[in-house]
Amino acid sequence: MLRIAQEALTFDDVLLTPGYSEVIATDVSLRTRLTREIELNIPLVSAAMDTVTEWRLAIAMAQEGGIGILHKSMTIAEQAEHVRKVKKFESGVVKDPITIQQTATVAQLTELTSAHGISGVPVLDGQDLVGIVTRRDVRFESNPQRLVSTIMTPRDKLV
């Protein structure tokens, strides 16, 4: 037999109408606790459903102060990959980015970007940054054996 622990509301149960308020927006805190150890800046949690939360939404939720719960309708390896992508993303700055050497071919670049679900890759000469190559650079390239260094945006042109 199911028990209702406490009354709860959904978005359909609540209607907010705009109006004047004495409260100053900067004085309002929406912080809440998900658990004893996890505090959220906004009280929003995305559903752990395969049609709702995967790594992209989990990142977006984190950027806004909420949390995305990854669904379990995938293999353990896929779940681990989603977690890796979320953890690797930090405020638009990717720690330990995936890179490619300037001597790599367009075919190798395409394989790398497809495998990791990314569209831009820093290009290195050894350990030194020499440019960046994006989906835009590859879009009309017909020769898969062409070197990345010939189609990349060179470092001196980067902003």
N, C-alpha and C positions, 0 to 999 in steps of 0.2 A: 504494500500500500504506500502510495506517495504522500509525502507530507510537505506542506509549504512552510519553509523556515521563517519567512517574513514576506510581507507584501512588497512587490517590486513593480516597477513601471517600465514600459517600453516607449520608444519614440511616438508610437501611435496613441499612447495614453496621455501625452502632454502637448499642450498648445501654448506657445509663447507669443504674446502679442507685443509689438514694439510700443514703447511709451517713454515718457520722461522719467528720469531717475535721479535721485540725489547722490547716488553712488558714483564715484570717479573710477573709471575703468582701470587706471593704474593701481588703484587700491585693492582690486579684486584678485584673489588667488584661487585658482582652480586645482591646485595641487591635491593629490589624493594618494592613498596607498593601495597597491595591487596585492602586496603581501607585506609582512613585517619588514622585509629587506628591500623591497622594490617600491620606490616612490615615483609617481608619474606627475608631469607638469600639467596635464589635462586629463580629465577622467574619460578617456576614450580608449577602447580596446577593440581591435578588429577580430572578427569571427575566425575560428580555426576551421574554415571550410575551403575545399579545393577551388571553388569559384570565387573566393574572396581574398584570402591572404596567402601570398607567396612572397618571395624576397623583395620584390619592388615595393609592395604595399607595406611590408614590415619596415623598410627603410623610411618610407614617407611618413608612417605613423611615428617613428622615433624622432624624425626631424621636427615634428609638430609637438612632441612632448608626450605622446601616447605610446602604445605598444601594439605590435602586430603578433598574433599567435599563429605560427605556421601550422598548416594542416598536416595530417598524418597519412593522407592518401597518396603516398609516394614511397619509394624504397628508402631504406636507411641511408644509402649513398646519396640519393637525391636530397633527403632532409639535411644531411651534413653539408652538402653543397649550398643549399639555401642559407643555412646558418653561417657558413663561411662568407658568403657574399654580404650578408647583413653586417657581420662583425667587421669585415674588411672596410666597409664604407663608413667614413667618419666625416660628417659635415661637409660633404662634397670633396673632401680630400681623401684619396685612396692611399692607405698605408701599404707599403710593399707592393707597388703596382706591377701588373703583368707587363713585360717589355718584350721588345724584339730587336735583334741585331740588324744593323743596316745592310748586311750581306744576305739577309733572308729574302725569299721570293714572295711574290704576291700570293701564290698558292699556299705557302706556309702561313702567311699573315691571315688569309681567309680562314684557314683551319683553326688558327689560334683564336680569332675573334668569335667564330662560331662556337667553339668549345667552351668559351668563358662568357658568352653573351655580352660582349663589349663592342663598342664601335670605334674607340680611339685607343691607340697604343703608342707610348713613348718609344722612340727609336734610339738605340745605343750603338756606340762604337766602343766595344769593351765595356767599361763602366761609365763612360761619358755620354751625356745626353747630346744628341746631334739633331734631333727633330721629333716630329710627331706625324703619325699617319692615321687618317680617319676614314670612315666609310665613304665620305665624299671624295677622297683621293683615289679610291679603288673603284668607285661606281662604274666608270666607263673604261676601265683597263681591261683589254682583251687578251693580253699576254700573261698567263699565270707564272711564267718563268722570269718575268721582269723583276729587278731588284727593288726592294722597298726604298732604298736610298734615292732612287730616281723619281719616285712619286711623292715622297714625304714633303711636309712643310719643314724647311730647315730651321734650326734653332734661332738664327738671327732674325727670322720673320715672325717668331712667336711673341705674343704680347705678354 
